[in-house]
Amino acid sequence: MISMDSRTQEAVDEGERSVIRPPSGDALDRDASPPVFLYVLAFFSALGGFLFGYDTGVVSGAMLLLKKEMNLSALWQELLVSSTVGAAALSALGGGYLNGWLGRRACILLASLVFSIGGVIMSLAPDKVVLLVGRVTVGLGIGIASMTVPVYIAEVSPPHRRGQLVTINSLFITGGQFVASVVDGAFSYVSRGGWRFMLGLSVIPAVLQFVGFLFLPESPRWLLQKGRSQQARRALSRIRGGRSIDEEYDTIRTSIEEEGKEAGGGGHVILQIFGHGPTRRALVVGCGLQMFQQLAGINTVMYYSATILQMAGVQDVKQAIWLSAATSATNFVFTLVGVWLVERVGRRKLTLGSLLGTGLSLSVLAVGFWLSARYSPPATLHPVDAQNSTCRLYGSCELCMLDPDCGFCYRENGSAVFDSSCVPVGQASTDHAAWGRCSNQTEATGSPTWAYNYCPTSYSWVVLTGLLLYLGFFAPGMGTMPWTVNSEIYPLWARSTGNACSAGVNWTCNVLVSLTFLHIAQYLTYYGAFLMYAGLVALGLLFVYGCLPETQGLQLEDVESLFTGQLCSCGASSSTRHVQYSRLNGSNPPPSDDDDDAATETD
Ligand SMILES: O[C@H]1[C@H](O)[C@@H](O)[C@H](O)[C@@H](O)[C@H]1O
């Protein structure tokens, strides 16, 4: 495999059409630490990721209070949770157009403005309809931020730090989810109006980002694409802290001019992407990664962590909320591992390792749930049910738990369960039964325990181990790399649209997985559902093994060359196929699917 240093060597093959692009001054300058300003830029941009994590995470705790205060039906609860994710899916798609038209900086400013407005609406909402408007508004902000921020950071970063800096955005996403769970825990004690603080606090980082971005520059690459070369030069020089930028500037400008000719097919960008082999293949890889991220079930694992913890014996609701903050903290800490690893092992190995571990942990989770179901305590009492509900028909806790209308009421002596029955859940709250021994829950010793959505089991340690392993493996690779890789695989002319599509796929699959989990669990049981996710992860592993090339260390303008070969041929050649590829200004052939031979591949 060729080293980066030999990239100055000129290709001697046919027609001299291909040359190895000389590295920019910056690329050569690998050991020089990037100017502090770059970190300031990454920080203010990644606040968008923080808001993404905060606003998607905070709602579960807020809902516990809201459903009591506003007397919300199950439909309204579902609407308030999924409307944000649905709006994010739509605005991520629309964000592609805005990004190309207005630029990255304007889109980030717009997203933070929308976040602030949404936060204010939610915290002041007099009723559920206004609350819904607020949730949709923040969803619109999340969609735009989720696709713009990684692109912006990638475009301002030097190649050898790009992976790390973009991955910081993912760190902020999981950081936002963690802070949200702590805020949820803290305000869960404020039973009246606590949700206003939970939902409204997001205004602070949103305003901070808005003000910060008023003083930060636009992406030089976008400026150059729009022909604003003077502004681009000034922005790049500011971002590079006054270091010499001539070489880097010329490299970017030349590539953009070339790209402009390449993409010149006319028509909508998405049609151009479909018509241009390398970019089409990049889009398949980008969307595939985002799809498999969600199909690996991260959001069900996060969402059901409270249930999993209850199975592990944590029966107090407040304690369960705090322990799910520990789950988010684990997700956050392991994302930090991803930030540390990305420039050390590269994107491809990190993603492959992560998927392998995620699949195994899902299998551990499935085994844990299977053992719990297999040895699920039987219902020994069958009280007379005036309402004639289906609950009394279930012979074990497992069957009882899978019916959302029923819960398990039991007494315990050590780990032995006795005097157990399956009874209907309360109408107003799932915290107690509709009638009978468990309808009036007290902490008094000897009073029966009410288990809704979980079963007492002595195999909870297997499930807990699976949960920790899952987060440990998922967070550094699959949690981060889909966003990072998408920010770097498209040529500039297709970058906004490519990221919009792949972010749209992410959000759509997010909605799909969250909405279907309970139904799947009902049909396949919990262990069947987790086994299914493990199967999907196995497919993801094959996809990544075959299709994801290594983008580490390459100039953004060189990444396109990795997609000139057949789609999904990465595994067949070297795992880190480095293709150095560039065309001499003005001498490149028209783009086609067959322009592989214009690439100079070196192993
Ligand atoms: O990368 C993020 C991260 O892994 C989050 O924890 C998850 O909730 C999001 O859906 C995902 O896109």
The ligand as an SDF file (V2000), in Angstrom:
LIG
                    3D

 12 12  0  0  0  0  0  0  0  0999 V2000
  -25.5010    8.7530   16.4020 O   0  0  0  0  0  0  0  0  0  0  0  0
  -26.5960    8.9170   17.2240 C   0  0  0  0  0  0  0  0  0  0  0  0
  -26.3360    8.3620   18.6020 C   0  0  0  0  0  0  0  0  0  0  0  0
  -25.8410    7.0800   18.5390 O   0  0  0  0  0  0  0  0  0  0  0  0
  -27.5510    8.4260   19.4860 C   0  0  0  0  0  0  0  0  0  0  0  0
  -27.3100    7.8000   20.7150 O   0  0  0  0  0  0  0  0  0  0  0  0
  -28.8110    7.8840   18.8440 C   0  0  0  0  0  0  0  0  0  0  0  0
  -29.9040    8.1330   19.6790 O   0  0  0  0  0  0  0  0  0  0  0  0
  -29.0590    8.4940   17.4760 C   0  0  0  0  0  0  0  0  0  0  0  0
  -30.1940    7.9360   16.8730 O   0  0  0  0  0  0  0  0  0  0  0  0
  -27.8470    8.3280   16.5920 C   0  0  0  0  0  0  0  0  0  0  0  0
  -28.0820    8.8990   15.3380 O   0  0  0  0  0  0  0  0  0  0  0  0
  1  2  1  0
  2  3  1  0
  2 11  1  0
  3  4  1  0
  3  5  1  0
  5  6  1  0
  5  7  1  0
  7  8  1  0
  7  9  1  0
  9 10  1  0
  9 11  1  0
 11 12  1  0
M  END
$$$$
